[in-house]
């Protein structure tokens, strides 16, 4: 479940910077995920010693997350922004970004998350056979 939370954070971050409308992630051997977005960019993450993920994107962006005491992740992005997430009672995460945006997710019956963003967008993810998630916006 911890990796799914991190994966969701990565997806939330990626969707906040790129107008991607679909993406697909698969688990890799470093305890992270390899993701491909519909705009052609990719990302690779690996587990770190802080209970989070170090993620590198093909366009040069980077992020580092660490587990926090609220059952979520504190994430720092290479552009200087930050986000903090916490577990919620719906089996998902409430995420706040340093630029004022917010996102709330809940577990769905497809082994993924339904997410609502503060700008009115929505996304739905489902578990895939590669140990990751497929997400549509």
N, C-alpha and C positions, 0 to 999 in steps of 0.2 A: 504494500500500500504506500510505503514511503516513496518509492520510485514513481508511482503514479502521481503522487502529489507534486513531485519535482517536475515530472513530465508536464503536468498541467501548468505549472509555473512557466516552464519554457514556452509552451504554446501561447499562454497569455501574453508573455513578453513579445514573442515573434509577431503575434497578431496585432499588438499595439503599435508596432513600428512599420509593418508592411501591410498593404491591403490584400493579404492572402485570403483566399476563400476556401481553401482545402489544404490539408497537409496529412502526411502519413509518417509515423515514427515506428521504428523497430528497436528492440533491445539489443545492445552490443555487449561484447565481452569485458568491457571496462566498468560494468555496473551502471551504464548510462544508456543513451538512446541516440540513434542516427535518424535524423528527420529530413524530409524533403517537403518543400512548400510549393504551391502552385505558381509562384512567381519565378521559380527556377533556383532559388537559394536553398542551401542545405545547412544543417547544423549537426554537430557531434558533441555529446556530453559524456562526462565520466564522473563516477562517484568520487567525492573528496573526503578527507578525514574529519570534516565538520558536519557530516551527516547530510550533505547537500550534493550539488553538482557543479562542475566547471564546464561551461558550454562555450564553444567557438562556432561562429557562423561564417559561411563562405564569403560574406561581404566584409569581413574584418571585425564585426562586433564580437564582444565577449560578455559573459556574465558569470558570476560566482554566487552560489547560494549556500546557506548554512541552516541547519535545523534550529528552530526557536522553541521556547517553552510553551507556546500556544498550539503546538501540534502542526505548525506550518513552517515556512521558510522566510528568512531574511535574504534578499537578493540585491547585489550591487551590479550595475551595468556599466559597460565601458564608456557610455556617454555621460556618466555622472549621476544618472537617476538611480533610485532605490525603490524597492517594494517590500512589503511585509504581508504575509498571509497567516491566517489562523484557521484551524479546523472549525467547521460549523456542525450543527446538529443534523444536517441533511446529508452527511457523508461527503461533504465537499469542503471548499475553502472560501473564505472571504479575503480578498486581496485589496490592499490600498497602495497606490503608487505615489511617489513623491511629487508628481505633477498634478495631483488631485483626482486622478481617475480611480475608479473602483470596479471590481468584478466579484460576482458571487456565483459559486457553482454548487451543484447537487449531484449526487450519484444517480445514474439511470439504470434501467434494467438491461442495458447492452454492455455492462461492465465499464462504462465510461462516465462522462460528466456532461450535464447541461449547464451552460454558463450564460449569465446575463451581465452585460457591461454597462457602465454608467452612461455611455453615449447612445444607448438603445439597441446596440447590436446583440446578437445571440449566437452561440455556437453549441454544437452537439458532437461529442466524441463517442466512439465505441471501441471496445477491445478488438485487436486483430490477432491473427495467428502467429505473428512475429513477436509477440510479447509486448507490443506497444499499443498505440491508439491511432485511429483514423478520425480526423476532425473536419467537420464542414461548418461554414459560417453563413 
